[in-house]
Amino acid sequence: MKRSTRCLYHNRFSAFLSDTEQLILGILCDGYHGAVQSTQIEAWKSEISLMKRVLLPYQNESGKIIFEYDIPRLGKRIDVVLLLKGIIFCIEFKTGNKDALAEADVDQVLDYALDLTNFHKFSENRLIVPILIVSKYQRSSTVIQKSVYDENVLNPLISGENGLQELIHKVIEKYPDLPPLEENWIISPYAPTPTIIEAARTLYESHSVEDITRHEADKVSTDATISCILDVIEKSKRNGEKSICFVTGVPGAGKTLVGLEVAVRQTYQGHDKPVDDEGAVYLSGNGPLVAVLTEALAKDNYEKCKARKESKKITDSRREVGKFINMIHRYRDNMLAKIKNPVENGVLEIDPEKAVKMAESGYGEVEHVAIFDEAQRSWMHKRLAEYLKRGGTYGNKLKVPNFPMSEAGFLIWSLDQREDWATIVCLVGGGQEINTGEAGISEWIEALNNDFPDWKVYISPKLTESEYAEGRVNELLKENRNVTFSSDLHLSVNLRSFRAEKLSTFVHMLLSFDEQTKNVYREFCDKYPIVLTRNMNTARKWLRDRAMGTERTGILVTKEVARFKPLAVHILPSGDENAVHWFLEDKTDTRSSNYLEDAATEIQVQGLELDYACLLWDADMRYENGEWHFYKFNGQTKWNEQNGDSESMQERRKYMLNAYRVLLTRARKGLVICVPEGNANKTVGGFWEDTTRIPEYYDGTYAYLKSLGLEEI
């Protein structure tokens, strides 16, 4: 048997049956990373003994058995895989005295099978059989049929230890004469596209996302982007320069993954511990995103440490995660505490009585590298100045009157305080400014031009397009002599929707009434369904029918929505802890997105994703006479149209359009759009029963979406 990094033990059936149980156990223990717990050893003993009995009838077959098959790019491991007669048996054991069946265990083994069929090259279009063995379970599955989720995956089969051999026999009998599997199945190319949460979990444990993102050079540019950024960092360090990179990408292209990877790789540089004075920090102004990432990472780290019998509290894990994932405002507040206050003559100055000057970092923070996710959402000068003048949202923070910079300018200034070198990485989503006072990318460029002319600027060519800074980037940068364009700084492939890489293009065309929208949808509709309905119960059923295993579903709405109480939809309350529960709790928890009761807004889901989503389209943005019209509910009796040509009104309409852009690109595998019918009832006097939900508020939008070829359900 040759050792493999993808599993702890693998062998042909005949060799496995010849090896002693003690030898196999020794190989498993020797290949295990870390101390093996006694419970794990006992579980392996039981599995080895059982599999030897089960495989006796197949000792002359050319099949293979694999123990602890590692799925490195998803951070998952399958207990046992059997490759037999062209069939992939994916087996999960729940040993000990367990005799009760748990839905979570069934979901787990189904997830493994779906991971293989979706992302494992040598499992593509091959029959995969998920089997759950509950040691003391007294019954066994009798129906063998293909799953409704994927024609290559059977419904999970369930049995006690004594029923496994018979299940395998029945499957082979039902599916005979399948072509043999690839000889190198174990080391098959693998191209997973995990959710950002799964990616972050694996990232934190391994300090790498090399095995998370797809690596086909003709499809995905994440590797090239990461390498380009690290090269800029190395050049800045070598030459003692200050530099800034602008990374663009279509929705779901992996900008956050790239940011996390750069932060971790720069911090650890291949070592088990952070390298001194080489740190990087990942920053975001997106509170729900930071909260969900941090909690997911912390919980996973805590559970793994607990399993290793390490003494640790969940607060310790959160603290560790907080070393490289921070909210921008916390970073900003720390720098604000160092300045002379009040600000005089429009110039920021360090107050030497408030800050200690360090040999390398000067008055800057400890990190050389700062990654700002969703940089287009940084605050413009007016909003930040007003916020700091009143001392934060509630007036309970440091008050800084006469603040002279935008958030972008201040963040550059903060890194500029280092006396050696620094690099800023701005991750930019086009057309995704969704809140009042979000400046887009122009504030960054104007700050560089006006206040930091010596900074080297590395920029994606896509930043010059209309969705970034209203297409004014070339104009803004024409006098800057330190600009270098690099196509490696653009992420063009949608990793979130692995079945529909043209989704972001379709959404852009849908919102801008492009005549080719329908044709673009035809190109991917068989892989990524987008369906229409007028009924929320129909939408919920569609989601539940398609969600497999632990896949996440959820309802999405804009923050302007108002009239969904009649549809039994509750808007998820603000507060990062609510977003954490919505994204992380399983489907048995009423706070989970999967319960399809609480709907999240664009503020709560930007940067995160679901597998299948329902976009509930309210009367805030309506298709009328060939264009979008925008409305705001007054909270009582009517919708007020957001018209007029003032700068603030144009900004509001842009944010409302972008909100739908964000929500339309949150689902990885499929989307149902529900445009309500409204209330068509009238009183005996002929008046509308509900003047806030008149059908005409919705009918135009539904007709437009239907005209794009979306299936009605």
N, C-alpha and C positions, 0 to 999 in steps of 0.2 A: 504493500500500500504506500503510495506517495502522499506526503502531507500536503494539505491545501490551506491557504489562508482564508478560504471561504467556508470552511467547516472544521469541526474538531476531529471527525473520523469519517472516512468513506472507504468502501471496498465493494468488490463483486460479491454476490451472494455466497458463492462457494467458499471464498476466503473468509468472509464474515462468519460463516458457520464453522469453519475450522479454527478460527481464533478463539482462545479461551476468553471467558467473560472477564477475568482479571486483567488480561492483556488489553482488551478493548477499553475497560474502565481506566486503566493506566494511561492510555493514549488520550482519552477524553480529559482526564485531570491534567495531564502534561500540557495539553494545548489550551487549557482554560486560562484566561487572563485574570490574575488575582487569586486570592485564597478561595478554594472550593468549600462551600458549606456542606455539612453532613447531610442536610436534607436533599441537596442536589445530588450527592453521591448515591443516596438511597434511591432517588428517582431514576438515575441512570442505570443502576443495577436492575431495577424492575423493568425498564424499557429494553435493556439488552436481552434479558431472559425471555421476555415476551416475544421480541422480534425473532429470536432464534427459533422459537416454536412456530411462529407464524410463517417463516420463510422455508421451513423444511420441505414442503411440497415443490418449491421452486429452486432447489439447490443446483439443478442443472441448467437453469435459465441464465441468460447473460445479463440479468438485471444488476442494479447497484443500490446499495443502502448508504444513506448519508445521515449522520447525526449532527445536530446543532448547525444546520445550514444557515450561515450568516448572510443577511441582506444588508451589506454595509451602507448602501446609499439611503436606506430607510431606517437604519438602526434596529432592525428586527432580526429574530433568529427562529427558525423552524425546528421543532424538536427532532423530527425524522422525515426524510424524503425517500421514497422508493421510486426508482425508475425501472418500470417493468412492463414489457410487451407494448411499448409505445405510449404508456400512460404514466403520468406524474401523480403519485400519491403524496399528499401533503398532510402529515399526521401530527396532531398536537395532543399531548398527554396531560391529564389532570389526575395525579396519582394520590397515594395516601388512602385514607378511609373515605374519600369523597364518593358519594352516591347520588348527589343532587345535581341536576342539570341547570347551569347558569347561562342566560342569554349572552352575557359578555364573552363566555368561553366559545360559544358557537360563532359569534362575530369575529373573534380573534382568528380562528382557523380559516374562516371565509376570507378575511382580509389578506391572509398570507397567499391564498390561492389567487385572489384578484391581483395582488401585487405581481405575481409571477406572470399571469396572462397579459397584463397591461404593459409591463416594462421589461420583461426578461426575454431577450431575443430568441433563445432556443426553446422557450415555452410558448412562443407565439403560435396561435392556431393549433395547439396541442391540447389533448384532453387532460384536465387537472381535476383531481378528486380530493377535496378537503375532508378529513376524517378527524373527529373528536373522540378520544378515548377517555371516558370517565371510569376510573378503575373499578369501582364497585357498582356501576350502573347495571341494572338487571335486564334492560331491554336493548334492542338493536334495531336500526333503521331497516325498513322492509321495502321502501320505494326508492328506486334509483332513477333519477331524472335530471336533466340539465337545468341549471339555474335560469331564472328569468333575467338575471342581471348580465350574464354573458354565456353564449352558447358553448363555449369551451370549458366552462366550469360547472361541475355538478353541484346540486344542492348539498350542503354539508351532511355527511353521514355520521351517525352517533352510535356509540356502542360501549359496552363494558369490555374488559380485557379479553373475555372469552369469545367475543363476537368479531374480532378484527379479521381473523383469517377468512371467515365466511364472507365478510363484506368485500374483501379484495377479490375473492373468487367470483362473486356475483358481478362485480364491475367488469372483470376480464371477460366473463361469459357474455355480458351484454355488449361489450365493445371489443370484439375480436379483430385480429388481423390489422391492427394499426401499424403504420410505418415506424421503424425504430427511431429512437431519440438520438439527437446529436451526441457523439461520443464525448465531446468536451462540454456537456451540459453544465457541469459544476462551475466552470469558469466562463460561462456565457457572458457576452456583452450585456450590460444592464443599464437602462436609461430611466431611472425613476424621476417623477416630478412630484415630490411631496408637498404638502401644505407648508407654509412658512413656519408653522409651529413645529412640525415634525423635523424640518430642516434645522431649526434653531436648537432643538433638543440634541440631535446628533452632533451638530456643530460644537456645542458646549462640552460634550463628553469627549470628543476626539480632536478638538481644536482644528478641524478641517472640514470643508464642504466639498472636497475633491470628489468624494463618492456620492454626493447628493445630486448635483446638477448633471444634465446630460452632456456627453462629451463628443458627440459626432460633430466634427469640425465644420461639416457642410450645413449644419442646422443651428448650432448654438454658439454664441460668442462669449459666454460668461468667462471661460478660461482666458480668452484673449483680453477681455476687459480687466480682469483681476491682475493679469501679468502687466498690462499697460500701466495700471495705477501703481503697482509695486515698483515698477521701473522708475516712475516719476518720483516716488518716495525715496528710492535709493539715490537717484540723481540729485535730489534736493539735499539729502544728507551729505553726499560727497562734495557738493559745491557750496554748501552753506547757504542755500537759497530758501526763499519762501515761494510756495507754489499752490495752485488751486486747480482741481480737475472738475469738469462738468460732465457727468455721465447721464445720458438720456436713455430712454427705453420705452417700449410700448407697455401698456398695462399688463401686469403679470409676467414681465420679462425676467424678473429676478433681481431687481435693483436692490431690494433689502437684503437678499442673500449675498449679493456682491459686497454690500457694505459690511455685513457681519463677517464675511470671509476675510476681507481686508483688515478689519479690526483685530480679528483673532490671529491671523497669520503674521501681521506686523508685531503684535504683542508677544507671541510665543516663538516665532521664527524657527519652528521645527523642534523646539525643546518642550519638556514637560511643564516647565515653570516659565512665567513671564520673564523676558529679557530686561534687565535693568536699563532704564532710560531709553526704551524703545517703544513705549506704550502708544496705543491708539484707543480712541473712544468712539463708540457709535452713539449718535445723538439723534433725537427726533422730537418734533413738537407735537406728534400724534400721541396723545395720552393713552387711548385705548390700545394702540399698537404696542407701545412700550410696556404697558401693564400686562397684556396678554403674553408677549414674548418673555417678559421677566418671570411671570408666574409659571409659565410652562417649563422654562428652563430650571427654575428653582425647584419645582415639584419633582421633576425628573431626576435632578441631581440628588435631591434629598432621598428619594425612594431608592436610588441605586446605592447611595452610601448606607442607608438603613439595611439594605439586603446584604451588604458586606460587613454588617455589624459595627460600622463606624459610628462613633458618638457624634451626633450632629442634630441641630435643630433646623426647622424650615427657615427660620430667620437668618441662620448662617448662610444657607444656600442663596437666599435672596440677596444677601449682602455681597456674596461672591459675584453673582450675576451683575449686580449694580456697578461693579468695577468697570465693565465695558459697555453696558447699555444704560444710557441716561436720558432723562428728559432735557431738552435744550434749556428750558427755563432754570433748571437747577445749575447747569453749567454757567449760564448767563448770570445768575444771582451771585455766584461765587466770584465772578470777575467784577461785578458791580460793587461788591463790598471792598474792592481795592482802590476805587477811584476817589478823587477829590469831589466832594459833594457839598454844596451845589456846584454844577458845572458852570465854568466861567468862560466867556468869549467863544462859546461853541466848540471848545476843545477838551477832549478827554485827557486827563492826566492821572497817573498813579499817585496815590498818597503814600509816601514811604512810611508813614506811621501806621498804616493799615495793612501793609503787605511786606513780606520778606523777599529780598532779591536773592535768587539762587544762582549758583555759578553757571549752570547750563540753561535753565529755563527762564532766567531773568524773573520778571514779574508775571510771566505766563503760567498756564496750568502745566501739570506734569507731562501730559501727552504731547508728543510731537505731531501726531496725526489725529485729525477730527473728521469723522464721517457724518455729514448732515443728510439724513434721509428726508425725502420730500422737501427739498430745498426751495421749491417753488411756493411753498406755503409759509415761508418766513414773513414776518410782519414788516409792513412799510413803516417809514419813519413816523408818520402821524399817529398810527395806532400804538406803536411802542412808546412814543413820547407821552401820550395820554395815559397809557397804562402805568408807566413808571411815575408819572406826576401824582397820580392818586394812590400809589403804593399797592399796585396789583388790583386784581378783580374786586377784592373786598377791603382794600385799604389797609391790609394787615402786613404788608411787606415794606421793604426799604423804599422810601419816597425819593425820587431823583428828578427834580424839576429841570426844565430846559435841556432835556437829553437831546443830543445833536445828530444821532445816527439811526438808520434803519437797523433791524435785527441782523440783516446780512452784514452791514458795515461793522457792527459791533462784534460779531463773531470773527470776522477777519482781523479786526483790531486786537481781539483777545489772543489769537495765535501769533499776531505780529509782535506781541510782547516778548516772545522767546528771542533770545539773542543769538541762537545758533541757526536752527533751521526748523521749518514746519511745512506741513502739507494739509490742505483742506480738500475733502472729496465731497462734492455736491451731487446727490442723486436726485434727478429731476424727472418728474412725470409731466408730460405735456397736457395742457388743458385740464388740470386737476386742482386748480385753486378753487376751494369750495366754501370759503368763509370770509366775512368782511375783514378787510385790512390785510389780506394775503397778497403779497407784492408780485408774485411771479418771479421771473429770473432777472428782470431788468435792474432791480435794486442791487443785486450782486455785482453786475457789470458796472453800474454807475459808481458803486463804492470803490471798485478796483481802479477805475479810470481817475476818479477824483482824489482818492485818499491813499491808494496803495499802488502807485504806478510801477514799482520795482518788482511786484509779484509776477511770477511766471504763470501764464494762463494756458491750460491744456483743455481743449474743448471738442465736444462731439460736433461734427458737421451738421447733424440733425437739429442742433440748437438754433440754427438760422431759420428754421421753418416757422410757419405762421402760428402754430400753437404755442410757441415759446416767445414770450416778450412781444407778442403781437407782430412777430416777424421782423423786429427791429434790431436783432443781435448784430448783424453785419454793420449796420449804421452805428451802433453803440461802440463797436470794437474797432472801427476803421482807423482810429488814431493810436490805438494801443499796439506798441511794437513788440510785446512779449507774448504774442498769441501763437499757439501751435495747434493745428487741427489734427485729430486722429480718429479715424473711423472705428477703431477698437473701443472707443468710449461710448458707442451706441449699442444697446441690447435690442435686437430686432425681432427675436423669437419669443412668442408668448409661452412661457413654461407653465403658467397657471392652468391654461386651457390647452393641455397637451393634445387634445383631439381637434382643436380649432385654432390654428396659429393665425388665421385671418380674422379672428373675432374682433380684435381692436380696430382693424380697418373697417370692418362691417359697422361697428358702433359709431365710428367717426362719420361714415357715410350716411347712416341712418339719421343722425342728428343734424346733418348739413343738407339733407334732401338730395343726395347724389343720385342721378338717374341709374347708376350701375349697382345700387345697393342690393337689389333683388338678385342680380347675377352673382354677386360676391357670396351672398348667403347660400346659393345653390351649390357652391364649391365645397362647403363643409357641413351642410345641414344633415347629411347622413352620419356624420361623426359627432356633431355637437348640436343637439336639438334645441331650438328655441320655439316654444309654443305659446299660443294665446288662449285666454279664457276670460269670461266675464264673472266667473263664480269662484270665490275663495275656497270653498270646500272642494271644488274640482281641482284647484291648484294644489291644495294640501295633499289630495290623493295622488296626484301626479308625482309629487316629491317623494311621498312615502313608498310608492311603487318602484321608484328607481334607486333609492338609497340602499347601498349594500353594506352589510357589516356595520362598521363604525363610521361610515361616511357621514359628513355633516350636511344638513339642510337648514334653511332659514328663510325668513321673510325680510325683505329689504324695502325701505321707504326713504323718501327725502325728509330732511328736518322741517320742511315747510308743510308737511301733510297735516290734515286737520280732521277729516271726516271719515275715520275708519272704525269708530266705535260700533256703528251698526253692522260691521262685518266681523265683529268679535276679534279684532286685532288691537293689541295694546302696544303702544310705543315704548321701547326699552328706555327706562329712565337714564338720564345722564349720570356720569360717575364711572370711573374706570373699572371699579369692582363689578359693576353690572356687565360690562363687556367681557371681563374675565370669565364670569360664570357662563355667559351666552356662548362663548367660543370653546370653553374647556370642559364644561360638565357633560357627562354622557346623557344618552337619550332617556334615562330613567329619572333625570332631575328636571323638574318643571322650569327651572331657570335656563335650561339649555336651549340653544337655537332650534334643536331638533323637535322641541315640543310644538313649534309653529304657532305660538301664541304671542310672544313678544317680537316686535319687528325692530330691527336695528337701522340706524340712519347712516348716511355717507360719512358722517363724522366718526362713527363708531366702527366702521368696517374698512375704511381706507387703509390700504397696505396689508390687509388680511383677506381671507377668502373662504368660501364654502365649496362643497362638491356640487351640490345642486341648490339653486336659489329660486325664490319667487320674488319678482319685482312688482310691488303693488303700486300702480301708477295713479296718482291722485289728480285732482283738478288744478294743481298748482302750475303744471306745464301742459298746455293744450295745443293740439294741432288745429289751427283755424285758418282757412283760406290760404293754404300753402305755406304757412310759416308758424313758428312757435310763438305762443302768447303766454305770458307769465302772470300768475296771480298769487296774492297773499290773503289768507283768511283773517278776518278781523277778530276772530275769537268768539263771535256771537251769532251774526246773522248772514254775513255775505263775504264773497271773495272780491278783493279790490285788485284791478289790473295794475301791473307794475309797468306803466308806460312813462313816456317823457324821455328827454334826451340829456338829462343831467348826468354828470360823471358817476355819481353814486348809484343812479338807477341803472345805467349801463353795466356797472360793476355787479350789481345785484342780479341782473339777468344772466350775466356770464356765470356767476356762481351757481345759479339754479340749473343752467344747462350742464355745467360740469358735474353737478351732483348726479344727474342721470347718467352721465358718461362713466362716473365711478361705479355706480350701482350695476350698470349693464355689463361690467367686466369683472364682477366678483366671483362668478361661478366657474369652476374648473371643468365641469362635465356636461352641464345643461341648465337651461333657464326657462322658467314659465313666467310670462308677463300677464298679470291680471289687471285689466282695466275695468273697474266696476261699471255696472249698468246704471247706477244712480237710483233714485227713487222716482218712479213714473206715476205714483199715485197723486190724485188731486182730491181736495175737499169737496163737499157737496156744493159749495159755492163756486167751484171751478178753479180754485187757487192751488198752487203746488203745496203738497203736504210737507215737503222738506225743500225749501228754496236753496239750501246749501249743497244739494246733491241732485240737481236737475240733470236728466240724461244727456242733454246736449253738451254738458261740460266734459263728457267722456267719449261720446260717440265719434267725434272727429279723430281723436287720437287712436281709437280702436280701428277705425276704418283705414287710417294711414298705415298702421302696423300690419294689418291684414293684407294690404296691397303689396307688401314686401315679400309675400309668399310664406309667411309664418303659418304653421298649421294651427287650426282652431280645435280646441278640445272641449 
